[in-house]
């Protein structure tokens, strides 16, 4: 049904990540993925979902050395290890307020999300709780997945078919997979768009690892932002909201692209690995 076209991991949440050819998958997700986050003194977890407050993180890149040490490359090209005390000062200057890098998840974490104007960007029930913060942006506040810096699922997958379908629906848009910050990009051999919609509840064998497909991935503002050499494209998410809103749990029909996975069996995954699908149990 397809092959692994690309693998990505993001050692620091909301920074640019790195493409890898081979990665170990553990019960907690891809090895080295979202192991760190930038926090501020209020306990907020740095996320470009609130671009006015945290968007500068997307100007930084995080990667793992062969030794396993995480490095952060700052916008000026300076590379610092995550344990380097200078890094907190440099990130604080970049963001304009005191922040620090952490591998420890706050017990009472806060994850802030800017509320998009278009329908389907957040559940209606959540939109009703939005408030304007001191940056002048309407935001909602939630938390990260317990004990992690993930928003929800441990692994995120998008298909080339869905990206191609969105390009067909919105030809002016830039649907580079990197905008959607996936871990797995799956080449479905030119099949119809949004094949992953039919995978919910199924088991997905990818290389040596086994996953369960949990839920469609609701999209936020991040795909509209500039990523490395990819310019900002605000029309991307308006197109997804217009053309691909699907039910998510009991939250209503949300703008989605891709799916979240849970890990059932650990193992190594490589670019080019075949993917097989077992029916939902």
Secondary structure, DSSP 4 states (H G I P E B T S, - for coil): -EEEEEEEE-SBTTSB-EEESEEEEETTEETTTT-BEEEETT-BBP-TTSHHHHGGGGGSEEEE-TTS-EEEE-TTS-EEETT-HHHHHHHHHHHTS-EEEESSPPTT-BEEEEPPSSTTSS-HHHHTT-EE-TTS-EEEEE-PSTTSS-SS-SEEEEEHHHHHHHHHH-TTS---GGGGT-SEEEE-TT--TTGGGGGTT-EEEETTEEEEEEEEEE--SGGGS-BTTBPP-THHHHHHHHH-EEE-TTS-EEEEEEEEEEEEE-EEEETT-EEEEEPP-
